């Protein structure tokens, strides 16, 4: 079982979840504005007997494009909800457009999406306004109140040269006229900033400033552009593309032209700061000068201190030189002593004495040693001669050598008939041939 409050709460949640964003058109009645700024009204169907209660809160009501008054035909966008204490559902409107604005709004969103995709709405490409402009260009109607407001506010703030490029600000020819005026005013080489806009009006009146041609002309301007189209609640494509958006033409003049009194005040403040800085600097330099003068006023003290430092340095230098000279003398004496010990004449004399001694020893001991060695050699030569085959040959013997093999014959059977032999004698060689044995011939 549900209580009434629970039922109403469930219905409210269902409405808010199911219809968070709806468009409804109809005629307003029972319009009332609360002290808080909220607007309460009834939206009636014009074809059938049907109505719905609605509310538009203060922040949304201030931005409403449609007139919120009895009898006004409007298009509302909002969400459905339920006022739980009374159990009646209502429309919470957030956008209010007059009839006929639906197509304009669709065109606005299409142009905005296209330019945003190209980066023309990017904040990074927007330029700051010059701080001290000399020439202000104005692109607007020459007969409109916007031009008079801009001129009046500019002259009140700081007299500048104002150049006007008149154009149509509403109607089918307005986009072409606005673009031509923007291009024409840029011929001035001394141009610093441009204000482009018009006063307030209906959505149809402001439609020209939502045209793609106007937006591209503003983006292509070589100097910063301040857009001042309509009133504060009106937002146009020109406002989004321009470097700076102003809520009104008067506000555009305030943004583009600096306030002379504020400039003079800044100059006075800067001059005072500069004067104070100069006074502080002069005082600091004067203090430094006084300190230097106090030092210079006692030259005897300075000379005495300098003389003392000079004497101390002289004494240290003299002691250092003496110490270095003493060390040098010691090293010189040591080197001279070493050189004397290494004198080649002394060493040559010593080596000559040693050589004479060795010669004497050689003479005294070399003769007997040589004789003994000669006797031993003669003995060994005799033994070799006794064993030498040449000695045997000298006694009349010969050695038969095979001419074929070169080997000595040890037995008669080692030779064959007809073989040639070499006979080695004590003195020279003979060649012979083995003759067959007589018994073999028989």
Secondary structure, 3 states (H helix, E strand, C coil): CCCHHHHHHHHHHHHHHHCCCEEEEEEEEEEEECCCCCEEEEEECCCCCCEEEEEECHHHHHCCCCCCCCCCEEEEEEEEEEECCCCEEEEEEEEEEECCHHHHHHHHHHHHHHHHHCCCCCHHHCCCCCCCCCEEEEEECCCCHHHHHHHHHHHHHCCCEEEEEECCCCCCCHHHHHHHHHHHHCCCCCCCEEEEEECCCCCCCCHHHHCHHHHHHHHCCCCEEEEEECCCCCCCHHHHHCCEECCCHHHHHHHHCCCHHHHHHHHHHHHHHHHHHHHHHHHHHHHHHHHHHHHHCCHHHHHHHHHHHHHHHHHHHHHHHHHHHHHHHHHHHHHHHHHHHCCHHHHHHHHHHHHHHHHHHHHHHHHHHHHHHHHHHHHHHHHHHHHCHHHHHHCCCCEEEECCCCCECCCHHHCCCCCEEEEECCCCEEEEECCCCHHHHC
